């Protein structure tokens, strides 16, 4: 395994006893100005952390959701709640409503729901939920390292990799999906470099991806979202690797808004375009990307930067947080089980 050791641990369960603990996470709204970890102690705090993007990135959201279920159980146990299981299931539904597009959240919550439905005493269920949350957290890092190893195989020597948004250590528990590919490729070949789209409107590429890569000493160049075609035409981009928030059964993929534009440009310029995501991001219950719910966020994300307004008062704003890249624009989907063509995803699940 070609492993680059990232210094970042995005979300981590801190066990204070067998039946108690907190979720400690990086507050990503502060990056790059401040790198600070905060403690999440209640279900409501976890809901707010996911909703306000203190924690973001599909895998990190999923693990945070699993932590949130454990926190909910701890709260109910301390209150000696009579309707423990019923209230716990309400807590799971509540957490699931925080953000609609990333399927990893519902996947992780369902993994916790399986624990609840096995039954047992309040104490047994709470303990099992804590242990499962820790297990899922640890597995996330290993999954990302496998994604990185498989993805490194498609990166040419000395390549420049374009990525959009942040699919790095801060979008996962650690290491990253798209940036996991970068890290593993860089471990093999330190002449590799990255071009990072700024990713309007929340600038995750500018704020977070560049922060991660600079911290790790991996060469990175920041470009604005509209520049990718310019550099592709000049032959300065060798491969595109991005993450995903949900992948339909046919391989259509939802990712941060602007990804579709990058994929169109890559297709025109014959630049390979890859998705890097764990198997848990694939939603076989939906046939195509048309069925993926797209989160609409507040207009202030578009009209302001760092709290300052950048447009005229009264302007209308539509702010979809994600777009869907059709499968025909995707050369491959890099998972912890290998690299698959979009039309081959069903084979991934048949092997399970």
Secondary structure as the mmCIF struct_conf table of DSSP 4:
data_model
#
loop_
_struct_conf.conf_type_id
_struct_conf.id
_struct_conf.beg_label_comp_id
_struct_conf.beg_label_asym_id
_struct_conf.beg_label_seq_id
_struct_conf.end_label_comp_id
_struct_conf.end_label_asym_id
_struct_conf.end_label_seq_id
STRN STRN1 UNK A 11 UNK A 17
TURN_TY1_P TURN_TY1_P1 UNK A 18 UNK A 19
STRN STRN2 UNK A 20 UNK A 26
TURN_TY1_P TURN_TY1_P2 UNK A 28 UNK A 29
BEND BEND1 UNK A 30 UNK A 30
TURN_TY1_P TURN_TY1_P3 UNK A 31 UNK A 33
STRN STRN3 UNK A 37 UNK A 40
BEND BEND2 UNK A 42 UNK A 42
HELX_RH_AL_P HELX_RH_AL_P1 UNK A 43 UNK A 51
TURN_TY1_P TURN_TY1_P4 UNK A 52 UNK A 53
BEND BEND3 UNK A 54 UNK A 55
BEND BEND4 UNK A 57 UNK A 57
HELX_RH_AL_P HELX_RH_AL_P2 UNK A 58 UNK A 78
TURN_TY1_P TURN_TY1_P5 UNK A 79 UNK A 80
TURN_TY1_P TURN_TY1_P6 UNK A 82 UNK A 83
HELX_RH_AL_P HELX_RH_AL_P3 UNK A 84 UNK A 96
TURN_TY1_P TURN_TY1_P7 UNK A 97 UNK A 97
BEND BEND5 UNK A 98 UNK A 98
BEND BEND6 UNK A 100 UNK A 101
HELX_RH_AL_P HELX_RH_AL_P4 UNK A 103 UNK A 118
HELX_RH_AL_P HELX_RH_AL_P5 UNK A 122 UNK A 152
TURN_TY1_P TURN_TY1_P8 UNK A 153 UNK A 154
BEND BEND7 UNK A 155 UNK A 155
HELX_LH_PP_P HELX_LH_PP_P1 UNK A 156 UNK A 156
TURN_TY1_P TURN_TY1_P9 UNK A 157 UNK A 158
STRN STRN4 UNK A 160 UNK A 163
BEND BEND8 UNK A 165 UNK A 165
STRN STRN5 UNK A 168 UNK A 168
HELX_RH_3T_P HELX_RH_3T_P1 UNK A 169 UNK A 171
BEND BEND9 UNK A 172 UNK A 175
STRN STRN6 UNK A 176 UNK A 176
BEND BEND10 UNK A 177 UNK A 177
HELX_RH_AL_P HELX_RH_AL_P6 UNK A 178 UNK A 188
TURN_TY1_P TURN_TY1_P10 UNK A 190 UNK A 191
STRN STRN7 UNK A 193 UNK A 197
TURN_TY1_P TURN_TY1_P11 UNK A 200 UNK A 203
HELX_RH_AL_P HELX_RH_AL_P7 UNK A 204 UNK A 204
HELX_RH_PI_P HELX_RH_PI_P1 UNK A 205 UNK A 209
HELX_RH_AL_P HELX_RH_AL_P8 UNK A 210 UNK A 216
TURN_TY1_P TURN_TY1_P12 UNK A 217 UNK A 217
STRN STRN8 UNK A 220 UNK A 223
HELX_RH_3T_P HELX_RH_3T_P2 UNK A 225 UNK A 227
HELX_RH_AL_P HELX_RH_AL_P9 UNK A 228 UNK A 233
TURN_TY1_P TURN_TY1_P13 UNK A 234 UNK A 235
STRN STRN9 UNK A 239 UNK A 242
BEND BEND11 UNK A 245 UNK A 245
STRN STRN10 UNK A 246 UNK A 248
TURN_TY1_P TURN_TY1_P14 UNK A 249 UNK A 250
BEND BEND12 UNK A 251 UNK A 251
STRN STRN11 UNK A 253 UNK A 256
TURN_TY1_P TURN_TY1_P15 UNK A 257 UNK A 258
HELX_RH_AL_P HELX_RH_AL_P10 UNK A 259 UNK A 268
TURN_TY1_P TURN_TY1_P16 UNK A 269 UNK A 270
STRN STRN12 UNK A 272 UNK A 276
HELX_RH_3T_P HELX_RH_3T_P3 UNK A 279 UNK A 281
STRN STRN13 UNK A 282 UNK A 283
TURN_TY1_P TURN_TY1_P17 UNK A 284 UNK A 285
BEND BEND13 UNK A 287 UNK A 288
HELX_RH_3T_P HELX_RH_3T_P4 UNK A 289 UNK A 291
BEND BEND14 UNK A 292 UNK A 292
STRN STRN14 UNK A 296 UNK A 296
TURN_TY1_P TURN_TY1_P18 UNK A 299 UNK A 299
HELX_RH_AL_P HELX_RH_AL_P11 UNK A 300 UNK A 303
STRN STRN15 UNK A 304 UNK A 305
TURN_TY1_P TURN_TY1_P19 UNK A 306 UNK A 307
STRN STRN16 UNK A 308 UNK A 309
BEND BEND15 UNK A 311 UNK A 311
TURN_TY1_P TURN_TY1_P20 UNK A 313 UNK A 314
STRN STRN17 UNK A 320 UNK A 320
BEND BEND16 UNK A 321 UNK A 321
STRN STRN18 UNK A 322 UNK A 325
HELX_RH_3T_P HELX_RH_3T_P5 UNK A 327 UNK A 329
BEND BEND17 UNK A 331 UNK A 331
STRN STRN19 UNK A 332 UNK A 335
TURN_TY1_P TURN_TY1_P21 UNK A 336 UNK A 337
STRN STRN20 UNK A 338 UNK A 340
HELX_RH_3T_P HELX_RH_3T_P6 UNK A 342 UNK A 344
HELX_RH_AL_P HELX_RH_AL_P12 UNK A 345 UNK A 350
TURN_TY1_P TURN_TY1_P22 UNK A 351 UNK A 351
#
